[in-house]
């Protein structure tokens, strides 16, 4: 099609015959004439459309996922969160890596999730759907996608089978566990860390990563920074006399490093993820009997059975109130009550 634009003669091709039919060529010619009437150069419009298509093809899921992971790091997400999200997006979602993000359809995501679900990993499938949704939302707000294809999949997966943390809630049996740990003749750092875990009611990762600089020995307080807490909120732990005794026992073992409970292999590295549970297995406890994370379940169950204030117990465990309105307005830290209860809990543990 010959035409003139801005005083210059130009030629526009609509494709080769017979791949482009006469009818299609005429339709494209009419579209080009309309563009001219509107004051646009049909050749420039065609080139812009080609560039947009090429750009859209380059906006792959992998590229958007990499940006999302980088944003997590800039927000100071926990190392474990970044590692888990990377595994979900780089390994499990690998079939989507080279797909243009705009072209990904709910059906292909469903096939991916159902494959994982059929392998018995229902919780993993659920987590992956949520993580994929976050990536698509990032693509939407950066104007590289129009919709989130995971939205139609709400309710498409089977709910995960909930398995509680293995924990001992019988007081006599829990007392026996504490004595067994106290008599453990393995690596002294692990024995001390397990006892400290019981006396402080924190999570295993918070003890494994405990740093010397976080402890106010004069006031018997452990200041855990937000970046090491699950809920990303700083948490202060009042230390009982028993917890302080354990701390003083191992303090000299890490004088040349930053960690209070360093690894067996290096004082610069924390105890491994499975160190606590491995020690419990060596003591004769099966994984269906007790886990290190289950110590918090034991503390909560026993303290509640003794009639202690549930709000103070929840504050000790650093749990967020499930009621969003109550969580907003109830900002009491129960500090004095927590000091008393932590000491009473330690005394109770030693009395079993």
HUDAWO-V23764 format. One record per residue. N is the residue number from 0. RES is the residue in one letter. PSI is psi in degrees with one decimal (999 if undefined). OMEGA is omega as a letter, one per 20 degrees, with the letter a starting at -180 (none if undefined). D_LAST is the distance of its C-alpha to the last C-alpha in whole Angstrom. Layout:
{{N	RES	PSI	OMEGA	D_LAST} {N	RES	PSI	OMEGA	D_LAST}}
//
This chain:
{{0	X	120.1	r	94} {1	X	138.7	r	96} {2	X	165.9	r	95} {3	X	136.8	r	96} {4	X	128.0	a	93} {5	X	37.4	r	94} {6	X	1.4	a	97} {7	X	140.5	r	96} {8	X	134.7	a	97} {9	X	163.7	r	94} {10	X	130.1	a	93} {11	X	127.3	r	90} {12	X	140.2	a	89} {13	X	2.5	a	87} {14	X	173.7	a	86} {15	X	141.0	r	88} {16	X	137.4	j	90} {17	X	4.7	r	89} {18	X	-36.6	r	86} {19	X	117.6	a	86} {20	X	165.6	r	89} {21	X	-42.1	a	92} {22	X	-43.1	r	90} {23	X	-40.6	r	87} {24	X	-42.2	r	89} {25	X	-38.7	r	91} {26	X	-42.5	r	88} {27	X	-36.6	r	86} {28	X	-44.4	r	90} {29	X	-39.5	r	90} {30	X	-41.4	a	86} {31	X	-40.6	r	88} {32	X	-37.9	r	91} {33	X	-39.3	r	88} {34	X	-38.1	r	86} {35	X	-43.9	r	90} {36	X	-35.4	a	91} {37	X	-1.1	r	87} {38	X	16.9	a	88} {39	X	146.6	r	86} {40	X	114.9	a	87} {41	X	-35.4	r	86} {42	X	-40.6	r	86} {43	X	-39.0	r	83} {44	X	-43.2	a	81} {45	X	-43.4	a	81} {46	X	-40.9	r	80} {47	X	-40.8	r	77} {48	X	-38.4	r	76} {49	X	-42.5	r	76} {50	X	-40.6	r	74} {51	X	-39.8	r	71} {52	X	-41.0	r	71} {53	X	-41.1	r	70} {54	X	-41.9	r	68} {55	X	-37.6	r	66} {56	X	-30.4	r	66} {57	X	-19.0	a	64} {58	X	73.7	a	62} {59	X	164.1	r	59} {60	X	-40.3	a	56} {61	X	-42.1	a	55} {62	X	-45.5	a	56} {63	X	-39.6	r	55} {64	X	-39.7	r	51} {65	X	-41.4	r	52} {66	X	-41.3	a	53} {67	X	-42.3	r	49} {68	X	-38.3	r	47} {69	X	-37.7	r	49} {70	X	-37.8	r	48} {71	X	-43.1	a	45} {72	X	-40.4	a	45} {73	X	-24.3	r	47} {74	X	6.9	r	44} {75	X	39.0	r	41} {76	X	152.9	a	39} {77	X	147.5	a	36} {78	X	-37.8	r	37} {79	X	-36.3	r	35} {80	X	-44.6	r	37} {81	X	-42.6	a	41} {82	X	-43.3	a	40} {83	X	-41.6	r	39} {84	X	-38.5	r	42} {85	X	-43.1	r	44} {86	X	-43.3	a	43} {87	X	-45.3	a	44} {88	X	-33.5	a	47} {89	X	-34.6	a	48} {90	X	-59.7	a	47} {91	X	-35.2	a	47} {92	X	17.2	a	49} {93	X	-36.6	r	52} {94	X	-19.2	a	54} {95	X	-6.9	a	55} {96	X	-50.9	a	55} {97	X	8.8	a	59} {98	X	132.7	r	60} {99	X	130.4	a	61} {100	X	-30.2	a	59} {101	X	-21.8	a	61} {102	X	-6.8	a	62} {103	X	128.9	a	59} {104	X	148.5	r	58} {105	X	-33.6	a	56} {106	X	-39.5	a	56} {107	X	-31.7	r	56} {108	X	-41.0	r	52} {109	X	-43.1	r	52} {110	X	-41.7	r	53} {111	X	-46.8	a	50} {112	X	-39.7	a	47} {113	X	-31.6	r	48} {114	X	-43.1	r	48} {115	X	-42.5	a	45} {116	X	-42.3	a	43} {117	X	-21.3	r	45} {118	X	-1.8	r	43} {119	X	-0.1	a	40} {120	X	69.4	a	39} {121	X	-43.3	a	39} {122	X	-39.0	r	37} {123	X	-42.1	r	39} {124	X	-42.0	r	42} {125	X	-42.9	r	41} {126	X	-40.9	a	40} {127	X	-41.7	r	43} {128	X	-43.8	r	45} {129	X	-39.7	a	44} {130	X	-40.7	r	44} {131	X	-41.7	r	48} {132	X	-41.2	r	48} {133	X	-38.7	r	48} {134	X	-43.5	r	50} {135	X	-35.7	r	53} {136	X	-36.9	r	52} {137	X	-39.7	r	53} {138	X	-36.7	a	56} {139	X	-48.0	a	57} {140	X	-17.5	r	57} {141	X	15.7	r	58} {142	X	33.7	r	61} {143	X	3.8	r	61} {144	X	154.5	a	60} {145	X	-21.6	a	61} {146	X	165.7	r	58} {147	X	105.8	a	54} {148	X	-4.2	r	55} {149	X	-16.0	a	51} {150	X	-44.3	r	51} {151	X	-9.8	a	53} {152	X	2.3	r	50} {153	X	125.1	a	48} {154	X	-2.5	a	46} {155	X	-20.3	a	48} {156	X	151.7	r	45} {157	X	143.5	r	42} {158	X	144.8	r	39} {159	X	145.7	r	36} {160	X	115.6	a	34} {161	X	122.6	r	30} {162	X	117.6	a	27} {163	X	159.9	r	24} {164	X	132.0	r	22} {165	X	125.5	a	20} {166	X	151.2	r	16} {167	X	120.3	a	13} {168	X	-7.2	r	12} {169	X	127.9	a	10} {170	X	-43.4	a	6} {171	X	-41.9	r	6} {172	X	-35.4	r	8} {173	X	-39.3	r	7} {174	X	-39.1	r	5} {175	X	-39.8	r	8} {176	X	-45.2	a	10} {177	X	-42.2	r	9} {178	X	-38.1	r	9} {179	X	-41.4	r	13} {180	X	-43.5	a	14} {181	X	-30.6	a	14} {182	X	0.4	a	16} {183	X	131.1	a	18} {184	X	19.3	r	21} {185	X	-156.5	a	23} {186	X	123.7	a	25} {187	X	-31.1	r	23} {188	X	-40.2	a	24} {189	X	-43.1	r	22} {190	X	-46.7	a	19} {191	X	-41.5	a	19} {192	X	-38.5	r	20} {193	X	-43.4	r	17} {194	X	-42.1	r	15} {195	X	-37.5	r	17} {196	X	-42.1	r	17} {197	X	-45.0	a	13} {198	X	-23.5	a	14} {199	X	-17.6	r	17} {200	X	26.0	r	17} {201	X	-176.1	r	20} {202	X	152.6	a	22} {203	X	-41.1	a	23} {204	X	-30.9	a	26} {205	X	-32.3	r	26} {206	X	-44.1	a	24} {207	X	-34.9	a	26} {208	X	7.2	a	29} {209	X	132.2	a	28} {210	X	146.5	a	30} {211	X	-37.1	a	31} {212	X	-16.5	a	33} {213	X	-9.1	a	31} {214	X	129.0	r	28} {215	X	90.2	a	29} {216	X	-33.1	a	28} {217	X	-37.0	a	29} {218	X	5.2	r	28} {219	X	53.6	r	24} {220	X	138.3	r	25} {221	X	117.8	r	26} {222	X	103.7	r	29} {223	X	120.4	a	29} {224	X	158.2	a	33} {225	X	-38.9	a	34} {226	X	-15.6	r	35} {227	X	2.1	r	32} {228	X	145.9	a	30} {229	X	-41.9	a	30} {230	X	8.8	r	32} {231	X	33.0	r	34} {232	X	137.0	r	33} {233	X	148.0	a	32} {234	X	124.9	r	28} {235	X	133.5	a	27} {236	X	115.2	r	23} {237	X	132.7	a	22} {238	X	126.1	r	20} {239	X	170.6	r	17} {240	X	-34.6	r	17} {241	X	-42.9	r	15} {242	X	-39.7	r	17} {243	X	-36.8	r	20} {244	X	-42.4	r	19} {245	X	-43.0	a	19} {246	X	-46.2	a	22} {247	X	-30.0	a	24} {248	X	-38.0	a	23} {249	X	-5.0	a	25} {250	X	-42.1	a	27} {251	X	-18.4	a	30} {252	X	-14.9	a	30} {253	X	26.0	a	31} {254	X	-30.2	a	34} {255	X	5.9	a	37} {256	X	-178.5	a	35} {257	X	-22.7	a	34} {258	X	142.8	r	31} {259	X	-38.1	a	28} {260	X	72.4	a	26} {261	X	168.5	r	30} {262	X	159.6	r	30} {263	X	-35.4	a	31} {264	X	-32.7	a	35} {265	X	135.8	r	35} {266	X	-9.4	r	34} {267	X	-8.9	a	36} {268	X	144.8	r	34} {269	X	166.4	r	31} {270	X	147.9	a	28} {271	X	163.5	a	30} {272	X	-40.6	a	29} {273	X	7.7	a	27} {274	X	-43.4	a	26} {275	X	-49.4	a	22} {276	X	-34.3	r	22} {277	X	-40.5	r	24} {278	X	-40.4	r	22} {279	X	-36.0	r	19} {280	X	-38.5	r	22} {281	X	-24.5	r	22} {282	X	-6.6	r	19} {283	X	4.5	a	20} {284	X	128.3	r	18} {285	X	161.1	a	21} {286	X	-21.1	r	22} {287	X	-0.7	r	22} {288	X	-47.5	a	18} {289	X	146.0	r	17} {290	X	161.6	a	19} {291	X	-38.1	r	19} {292	X	-24.7	r	20} {293	X	-11.8	r	18} {294	X	-34.7	r	15} {295	X	-35.5	r	17} {296	X	-42.7	r	17} {297	X	-47.7	a	13} {298	X	-47.5	a	13} {299	X	-46.3	a	16} {300	X	-46.8	a	15} {301	X	-44.1	a	11} {302	X	-40.7	r	13} {303	X	-36.6	r	16} {304	X	-22.8	r	14} {305	X	0.6	r	13} {306	X	18.0	r	17} {307	X	157.1	a	17} {308	X	118.8	a	21} {309	X	-34.5	r	21} {310	X	-38.1	r	24} {311	X	-39.5	r	22} {312	X	-45.2	r	19} {313	X	-35.9	r	23} {314	X	-38.7	r	24} {315	X	-39.2	a	21} {316	X	-2.7	a	21} {317	X	37.9	r	25} {318	X	143.2	r	26} {319	X	142.0	r	30} {320	X	130.0	a	30} {321	X	-22.6	r	32} {322	X	111.1	a	35} {323	X	-36.6	a	37} {324	X	-45.6	r	39} {325	X	-38.3	a	35} {326	X	-35.7	a	35} {327	X	-42.0	a	38} {328	X	-24.1	a	38} {329	X	92.8	a	34} {330	X	16.2	a	34} {331	X	134.4	a	31} {332	X	-12.0	a	29} {333	X	37.7	a	26} {334	X	-50.7	a	26} {335	X	-40.0	r	25} {336	X	-36.0	a	22} {337	X	-38.6	r	21} {338	X	-46.5	a	21} {339	X	-45.2	a	19} {340	X	-36.2	r	16} {341	X	-36.6	r	16} {342	X	-42.0	r	15} {343	X	-37.1	r	13} {344	X	-45.8	r	11} {345	X	-41.4	r	10} {346	X	-39.9	a	9} {347	X	-44.3	r	7} {348	X	-43.9	a	6} {349	X	-13.5	a	6} {350	X	-14.5	a	4} {351	X	999	none	0}}
//
